Amino acid sequence: MDVITDEISDRIKHILEERNMSAFELTKCCTDVGRTSVYNAVNGTKNSTVVTIDSICNGLEVSLSEFFDWNGEVKVTPSRNEQILLDNYRSLDKEHQGMLRGYLKALMEEQGK
C-alpha cells in the first residue's frame, strides 16, 4: 500500500505482540467496526479510517496519541480485571501466592502455552 498504511500495520502488530494478543482477539474488542476492517488495518491491505483506528486503539487500550507516537513505547497498563487479580494476589500471604502461581502454571500448561 503506502508508507503510512505500512506504519499503522507495523504499529498494531507491535502492540499486539507486547500484549500477547492475536488479531482475532483484537477483532472481538472492536465491536463498533467490522472484523474485515480490523484485519485490513493489521495486515496493511487497505487504508484505515479514523473510526477504525480509534476502535483498534480502544481495543488495545491505548490512546490515539500513544498509538501515533512512533518513537515512544506503549505503556502496558493492566485492565480493570487484571488490576483486581494483581491486587488480590498482593493481599495473599507468601504460601497462598505460591499456591496461586502453581495453579496458574498448571492452567497455562493445560492450554499449551
Order of alpha helices (4+ residues) and beta strands (2+ residues): alpha-alpha-alpha-alpha-alpha-alpha-alpha
